Amino acid sequence: MNTTSNSPLPDAFIKFLNDNGLDPSIYTSTDCLPRYIRLKPGCEAKIGEIEDELQCKLNEVGWLPSFYSLPPDVQIANSKAYQEGKVYGIDAASGAAVQALNIAPGDHVLDLCAAPGAKLCMILDILGDSGSATGVDVARHRLAACRTMVQKYALGDRCRLLVADGTSFSLIPFRDSAASKLSNGSTLEKKVDVFKEWTSKRPWKERKRAAKAREVSPLQILEPELIFYGKHSGVIGCTRDELYQTVNDDELYACGYDKVLVDAECTHDGSIRHVQKFENWGWQTLQRRVLDAERTDDLTNLQFRLLCNGFRLLKAGGSLIYSTCSLTVAQNEEVIERFLLDNSSAELQEIDGFNTWPCKIGRVAKTLRFDPVNPEG
């Protein structure tokens, strides 16, 4: 494959693609790429109504339940269906990552890189009225957007959101509701004490010190901060000590999460529309964000640490999905190989039903790579 081309892509990026065995032509195919929405369960009878409103045909994605494709130029943000929370935008590959978790009723699920929230909404949709979901992100403003999304779609009852560093997050799920414990045997005095603890303001000096620390290093989270919880998330009735209790690794083996999703921060080179934006942002920005070797090394180390911590937080017999929207080997198969070398108890398993998905086996057996141009198969 030549390293120069008539493509509008810069030669340095084309070389980067060649080095990763990727065809540069996929980045010139955006005009025909569909966009995707997920239909909220219970709204199936509204399909015709939504099609009339959007003035387009919604094509069911056969391999991914509740997903529909539509033409790329259709805008959903101003539609009644979107504003009423009947549909939300989410890429098919992102939906596949959640589908691969094989979430079962009663599962306690951790989304370790939860923002901006579409995958978390899908997790909560699948859980329904059982189990719980914990969403974590290091960026406060991004997790706030996640909170808005969860509230908009009325999916927050069994959810808690915490601003925290995913590489060190250690809080376990609540498998027994602390609220029910309070109501079924605790004294009124205990209830009052818990209420006072959560409603009392921290001393002014403590609040000022915390605000100053955020200004100096907004991404350095010393301890998790709860910014949202639902009435069935297990938070209500807990003291702060109970909420932020951590356990050792042996205890995690018994009381960790049933499922963990690590959709890690990456260079986003697998998002064709994202790469196309660099035409407006400037190709120098692509050089800095995607091609810079030092940044890539930092990212792969971050991805490895997120994966290791996500695995540590699994209970015995639990399942973890690691995914990125990068097409590079360094951010995918090489991270997996490094992780497996360091974690002998981990086992790669084949994803149920993957043979009907528009993907191929990666460079490591049982890993999957999606076709960015033909995501419907």
C-alpha positions in Angstrom: 0.0 0.0 0.0 1.4 3.4 -0.9 2.2 5.9 1.8 1.1 8.9 -0.4 -2.3 9.4 -1.9 -4.6 11.9 -3.6 -6.8 11.6 -0.5 -7.4 14.8 1.5 -5.8 13.0 4.5 -2.2 14.0 5.3 0.6 11.7 4.4 1.6 11.2 8.1 -1.9 9.9 8.9 -2.0 7.6 5.8 1.3 6.1 7.0 -0.2 5.7 10.4 -3.1 3.8 8.8 -0.8 1.7 6.7 1.2 0.7 9.8 -2.0 -0.5 11.4 -3.2 -2.4 8.3 -6.1 0.1 7.7 -7.5 1.2 4.4 -7.4 5.1 4.1 -10.5 5.0 1.9 -12.7 4.3 4.9 -12.2 7.9 5.9 -13.8 9.2 2.7 -17.0 7.3 3.1 -18.9 9.5 5.6 -21.6 10.6 3.1 -23.1 7.1 3.1 -22.7 6.2 6.8 -26.0 5.8 8.6 -26.5 7.1 12.1 -28.2 5.0 14.8 -30.8 5.4 17.5 -31.9 3.1 20.2 -35.6 2.8 20.9 -36.6 2.8 24.6 -38.3 -0.5 25.6 -42.0 -0.2 25.5 -42.0 2.2 22.6 -42.1 -0.4 19.8 -45.6 0.5 18.8 -44.5 4.1 18.2 -42.2 3.3 15.3 -44.6 4.5 12.6 -45.3 7.7 14.5 -41.6 8.4 14.9 -41.0 7.7 11.2 -43.7 10.2 10.3 -42.2 12.8 12.6 -38.6 12.3 11.3 -39.9 11.9 7.7 -37.6 8.9 7.1 -37.7 5.1 7.2 -36.2 3.5 10.4 -34.4 0.3 9.5 -34.2 -2.2 12.2 -30.6 -3.5 12.9 -31.2 -7.2 12.9 -28.2 -8.2 15.0 -28.7 -5.6 17.7 -32.1 -5.5 19.5 -33.9 -2.1 19.7 -31.5 -0.4 17.3 -32.5 1.4 14.1 -30.5 3.1 11.4 -31.5 6.2 9.6 -30.0 8.5 7.0 -27.0 10.5 8.2 -28.6 13.9 7.4 -31.7 13.3 9.6 -31.6 15.4 12.8 -33.3 13.9 15.8 -32.6 16.5 18.5 -35.6 18.6 17.7 -38.0 15.7 17.3 -40.8 15.0 19.8 -39.6 11.4 20.2 -36.1 12.6 21.2 -37.4 15.3 23.6 -39.8 12.9 25.2 -37.0 10.3 25.8 -38.4 7.6 23.4 -35.1 7.4 21.4 -31.5 8.3 21.9 -28.5 8.4 19.6 -25.8 5.7 20.1 -23.4 4.0 17.7 -24.1 0.4 16.8 -20.6 -0.6 17.9 -21.1 1.0 21.3 -24.4 -0.9 21.6 -22.6 -4.1 20.8 -20.1 -3.5 23.7 -23.1 -3.4 26.1 -24.9 -6.3 24.4 -21.7 -8.4 24.8 -21.9 -8.0 28.6 -24.9 -10.3 28.5 -26.5 -8.4 31.4 -28.9 -10.6 33.4 -31.7 -9.5 35.8 -30.3 -8.6 39.2 -26.8 -7.9 37.9 -24.7 -5.1 39.5 -22.9 -3.4 36.6 -20.0 -1.0 36.7 -19.4 1.4 33.8 -15.9 2.6 34.5 -15.8 5.3 31.8 -19.4 6.3 31.8 -19.6 9.7 30.2 -21.3 10.9 28.1 -23.9 8.3 29.1 -25.6 6.5 26.1 -24.1 3.1 27.0 -25.0 3.6 30.7 -28.6 4.3 29.6 -28.7 1.1 27.6 -27.3 -0.8 30.6 -30.1 0.7 32.8 -32.7 -0.1 30.1 -31.6 -3.8 30.1 -31.5 -4.0 33.9 -35.1 -2.7 34.3 -36.3 -2.9 37.8 -33.5 -5.1 39.3 -29.8 -4.9 40.1 -27.9 -1.6 39.9 -25.5 0.4 37.7 -22.6 2.5 38.9 -21.2 5.1 36.5 -17.7 6.5 37.0 -15.8 9.2 35.1 -12.9 11.3 36.0 -14.3 14.4 34.3 -16.9 16.2 36.4 -18.5 18.1 33.5 -18.8 15.0 31.3 -20.3 13.0 34.2 -22.8 15.9 34.7 -23.9 15.4 31.1 -24.3 11.7 31.9 -26.5 12.6 34.8 -28.7 14.8 32.6 -29.1 12.0 30.1 -30.0 9.4 32.8 -32.6 11.9 34.2 -34.0 12.7 30.8 -34.8 9.1 30.0 -36.1 8.4 33.6 -33.5 5.7 34.1 -31.9 6.8 37.3 -33.7 4.8 40.0 -31.0 2.1 40.2 -28.1 4.2 39.3 -25.3 6.1 41.1 -22.8 8.4 39.5 -19.4 9.1 41.0 -16.7 11.5 39.9 -13.6 9.3 40.4 -10.4 8.1 38.8 -11.3 4.8 37.1 -7.7 3.4 37.6 -8.1 3.5 41.4 -11.9 3.4 42.0 -12.7 0.8 44.7 -16.3 1.2 45.8 -18.4 -2.0 45.7 -22.0 -2.3 44.7 -24.8 -2.3 47.3 -26.2 -5.8 47.2 -28.6 -5.2 50.1 -30.5 -1.9 50.2 -29.3 0.2 53.2 -32.6 2.0 53.0 -34.5 -1.2 53.7 -32.2 -1.9 56.6 -33.0 1.5 58.1 -36.7 1.1 57.7 -36.8 -2.5 59.0 -35.0 -2.3 62.3 -33.0 0.8 62.9 -33.9 3.3 65.5 -35.4 6.7 64.7 -32.2 8.2 66.2 -30.1 6.4 63.6 -32.4 7.7 60.8 -32.1 11.2 62.1 -28.3 10.9 62.3 -28.0 9.7 58.7 -30.3 12.6 57.5 -28.2 15.2 59.4 -25.0 13.8 58.0 -26.1 14.1 54.4 -27.9 17.5 54.7 -25.3 19.3 56.9 -22.9 21.5 55.0 -19.2 20.8 55.3 -17.3 23.5 57.2 -16.5 26.6 55.1 -12.7 26.0 55.3 -13.1 22.4 54.1 -15.3 23.5 51.1 -12.9 26.2 50.2 -9.9 23.8 50.3 -11.7 21.3 48.1 -12.7 24.0 45.6 -9.1 25.2 45.4 -7.8 21.7 44.9 -10.2 21.3 41.9 -9.0 24.6 40.4 -5.3 23.5 40.7 -5.9 20.0 39.2 -9.5 19.5 38.0 -8.8 15.9 36.9 -7.0 14.8 40.0 -9.7 13.2 42.1 -8.5 12.3 45.6 -11.6 10.4 46.6 -14.9 9.6 44.8 -17.6 12.2 44.8 -21.2 11.1 44.5 -23.1 13.5 42.2 -26.3 11.4 41.6 -28.1 8.5 43.1 -31.5 6.9 42.5 -34.0 5.8 45.1 -33.2 2.1 44.5 -29.5 2.5 44.1 -28.7 1.4 47.6 -27.4 4.9 48.6 -30.4 6.1 50.6 -30.0 5.3 54.3 -26.2 4.9 54.1 -23.8 6.9 56.2 -20.9 8.5 54.3 -18.6 5.8 55.8 -20.9 3.1 54.5 -21.1 4.7 51.0 -17.4 5.1 50.6 -16.4 1.9 52.2 -13.7 0.0 50.3 -12.8 -3.7 50.7 -9.6 -5.7 50.1 -9.1 -7.8 47.0 -10.1 -11.0 48.7 -13.5 -9.5 49.6 -14.0 -8.2 46.1 -13.8 -11.8 44.9 -17.1 -12.4 46.7 -18.9 -9.0 46.6 -17.6 -7.2 43.5 -19.5 -6.4 40.3 -21.2 -9.0 38.2 -20.4 -7.1 34.9 -17.8 -4.3 34.2 -17.6 -2.2 31.0 -14.3 -0.5 30.3 -14.9 1.6 27.2 -11.6 3.3 27.5 -10.4 6.8 26.5 -8.6 6.5 23.2 -7.4 8.5 20.1 -10.9 8.1 18.5 -9.3 7.2 15.1 -11.9 4.5 14.7 -14.7 7.2 14.5 -14.7 8.2 10.8 -16.8 11.3 11.4 -14.5 12.3 14.3 -11.4 12.1 12.0 -13.2 14.1 9.3 -13.6 16.9 11.8 -9.9 17.5 11.7 -10.4 19.1 8.2 -11.9 22.0 10.1 -9.9 21.7 13.3 -6.6 21.5 11.4 -4.5 18.5 10.6 -1.9 19.7 13.2 -4.5 18.9 15.8 -4.7 15.3 14.5 -0.9 15.1 14.7 -1.0 16.1 18.4 -4.1 14.0 19.4 -3.7 10.8 17.3 -0.1 10.5 15.9 2.0 11.8 18.7 3.9 8.8 20.1 4.2 10.2 23.6 0.5 10.8 23.9 -0.2 7.3 22.5 2.1 5.8 25.1 0.3 7.7 27.9 -3.1 6.5 26.5 -2.1 2.8 26.3 -0.8 2.9 29.9 -4.1 4.5 31.0 -6.1 1.9 29.1 -4.1 -0.9 30.7 -4.6 0.5 34.2 -8.3 1.0 33.6 -8.6 -2.6 32.4 -6.7 -4.0 35.4 -8.8 -2.1 37.9 -12.0 -3.0 36.2 -11.0 -6.7 36.4 -10.0 -6.3 40.0 -13.5 -5.0 40.8 -15.2 -8.1 39.3 -16.7 -10.8 41.6 -15.8 -14.4 41.0 -17.3 -15.6 37.7 -18.0 -12.0 36.5 -17.5 -10.7 33.0 -15.7 -7.6 31.6 -15.8 -6.0 28.2 -12.9 -3.9 27.1 -13.6 -1.6 24.1 -12.2 1.5 22.4 -13.2 3.5 19.3 -9.6 3.2 18.0 -8.6 0.8 15.2 -5.0 0.6 16.3 -3.4 -2.6 17.5 -1.6 -0.7 20.3 -4.8 0.4 21.9 -6.6 -2.9 21.6 -4.9 -6.2 21.1 -1.6 -5.1 22.7 -3.4 -3.8 25.8 -5.3 -7.1 26.0 -2.1 -9.2 25.6 -0.3 -7.1 28.3 -3.2 -7.5 30.6 -3.4 -11.3 30.2 0.3 -11.6 30.9 -0.3 -9.8 34.2 -3.6 -11.5 35.2 -3.3 -15.2 35.0 -6.8 -15.7 36.4 -8.4 -13.8 33.5 -9.8 -15.9 30.6 -10.8 -14.6 27.1 -14.2 -15.9 26.2 -16.0 -16.0 22.9 -19.0 -13.5 22.7 -22.3 -15.2 22.2 -23.8 -14.7 18.7 -20.8 -12.7 17.4 -20.9 -14.6 14.1 -24.0 -12.6 13.1 -22.2 -9.3 13.8 -20.5 -7.1 11.2 -17.0 -7.7 12.6 -14.0 -9.9 12.2 -11.6 -11.7 14.6 -8.8 -9.4 15.8 -5.1 -10.2 16.0 -5.8 -11.9 19.3 -8.2 -14.9 19.2 -11.7 -14.1 20.5 -11.2 -10.4 20.2 -13.5 -8.6 17.7 -13.0 -5.7 15.3 -16.0 -3.9 13.8 -16.2 -2.7 10.2 -16.5 1.1 10.4 -18.0 1.4 6.9 -20.5 -1.4 7.0 -21.7 -1.6 10.7 -25.0 -3.2 9.7 -23.5 -6.3 8.2 
